[in-house]
Amino acid sequence: MRKLNSKEKILAASVGGLLILFALKIFVLGPINDKTNTYSQEIAQAKVAIRKYMALEHNRAEILKAQKQIEGYSSLKGSDEDKFAMVISRVEGAARKSKLKILDMNSSGMTKVKGGVTLYRVNLSAEGQLKSFMDFVSEVEGAGILLQIEKVNLSVKDESTGLLKIDVVILGVAFA
């Protein structure tokens, strides 16, 4: 083999150095960079999760208050007859508390809906003043179970006293 002159030695050393640098970049620095990027992404995701949990912790009192309200709506328990009796008793209690005179109250059956939800319908015919009816609506909304007024029919029974005849269909909602 022939002996290399100084310029060729410098060129060979430069090429050898570049090859070593490329190999170092590909086999050592590349995987380190990939791992660093992966860890950075995981850290960013963890920070987002921590921020969400901090927001939940900050609103803890409000969340617990809402949970208490929702738990009341799931208080219809027992057989279908027991649930229906509870709905009728709450409607009757609301009517009596608001000073409505109950003329007729009966059930129009129950309906099972998707997701384990059961609707219990109660027909109520009563008479009273407009203020009594508004109090009744307020009592239904504030009942310890989930009640919803589906239909309302108000008609004047006596114009001189302002007496109204009220026909209401109320839904009681139970979750399985």
Secondary structure, DSSP 4 states (H G I P E B T S, - for coil): -PPP-HHHHHHHHHHHHHHHHHHHIIIIIHHHHHHHHHHHHHHHHHHHHHHHHHHHHHTHHHHHHHHHHHHHHT---S-HHHHHHHHHHHHHHHHHHTT-EEEEEEEEEEEEETTTEEEEEEEEEEEE-HHHHHHHHHHHHTSSS-EEEEEEEEEEEETTTTEEEEEEEEEEEEE-
